[in-house]
Amino acid sequence: MEKIAAVLEKIGLPFAYDHFAEGESPDPPFICYLIPNSDNFSADGRVYYKINEIHIELYTDCKDLSTEQKVEAVLDEHGIFYEKTEVWIESENLYEVLYTFEMEVN
């Protein structure tokens, strides 16, 4: 998790794992990130490479291309290949731009 935290710090937005505590959520834009799965590589009956799936969720109250470009520039700088999706969360009045990728665990 240290590696992903270093990447997120370079983006320069507030971030938390999974969610911010009740009442502590900052004003948008902000990021939540998750490690929901692994895609480990095995050899000889043991884990040879540990690989985590990473989700970076960028939340904004309006479509914010410059913030998305900032996130993508940092991911590109680290050589991270990502997929990107977007959804409007009506109950929260927020856009969620989701970046998904895999990262080797050191």
Disulfide bonds with the S-S distance in Angstrom:
none
